Amino acid sequence: MTSQLRRSAVSIPSNIAEGFTRFSNKEYKQFLFISLGSCAELSTQIIIALRLGYFENKEADKLLNEIDEISKMTMSLIKKLNTN
């Protein structure tokens, strides 16, 4: 579970960074959508870990709120790229 959580968490900024180096907004957005998928995956893993007793409610809520904020920022960037 720890390994899976780490992979998902690392995938989020890694895909954003990789997409930034691409030559077109279309490619960049593709990587941003992959990053959003990693956010959803990480949220799901945290919920599963909470239900298995690996997290306290307060700790899981904090992490889920942070992931939600990252998702919102990523969607905002995607929308901004759509207008360019």
C-alpha positions in Angstrom: 0.0 0.0 0.0 2.8 2.4 0.9 4.6 1.7 -2.4 1.4 2.3 -4.4 0.7 5.6 -2.5 4.2 6.8 -3.2 4.0 5.9 -6.9 0.7 7.8 -7.3 2.0 10.8 -5.4 5.2 11.0 -7.5 3.3 10.6 -10.7 1.3 13.8 -10.2 4.1 16.4 -10.4 6.2 14.1 -12.7 3.5 14.2 -15.4 3.0 18.0 -15.0 6.7 18.5 -15.4 7.0 16.1 -18.4 4.0 17.8 -20.1 5.6 21.2 -19.6 8.5 20.2 -21.7 6.4 19.2 -24.7 6.1 21.3 -27.8 2.4 21.9 -28.0 -0.4 22.8 -25.6 -2.3 19.6 -26.8 0.6 17.4 -25.6 0.9 19.4 -22.3 -2.9 19.0 -21.7 -2.6 15.3 -22.3 0.0 15.0 -19.4 -2.1 17.3 -17.2 -5.1 14.9 -17.7 -2.8 12.0 -16.7 -1.8 13.9 -13.6 -5.5 14.3 -12.8 -5.9 10.6 -13.1 -3.1 10.1 -10.6 -4.8 12.5 -8.2 -8.0 10.4 -8.5 -5.9 7.2 -8.0 -4.2 8.7 -4.9 -7.5 9.8 -3.4 -8.9 6.3 -3.8 -5.9 4.7 -2.3 -6.1 7.1 0.7 -9.8 6.2 1.2 -8.9 2.5 1.0 -6.0 2.9 3.5 -8.4 4.8 5.8 -10.9 2.0 5.7 -8.2 -0.5 6.4 -7.1 1.6 9.5 -3.8 2.9 8.2 -5.0 6.5 8.5 -6.9 8.5 11.0 -9.9 10.5 9.7 -8.3 13.8 10.4 -5.1 12.8 8.6 -7.0 11.4 5.6 -9.2 14.5 5.3 -6.2 16.7 5.2 -4.5 14.7 2.5 -7.8 14.5 0.5 -8.3 18.2 0.7 -4.7 18.8 -0.5 -5.3 16.5 -3.5 -8.5 18.2 -4.3 -6.7 21.6 -4.3 -4.0 20.2 -6.6 -6.8 18.8 -8.9 -8.5 22.2 -9.0 -5.2 24.0 -9.9 -4.5 21.4 -12.6 -8.0 21.9 -14.1 -7.6 25.6 -14.0 -4.3 25.3 -16.0 -6.0 23.0 -18.5 -8.8 25.6 -19.0 -6.2 28.3 -19.4 -4.4 26.3 -22.1 -7.7 25.9 -23.9 -8.1 29.6 -24.3 -4.6 30.0 -25.8 
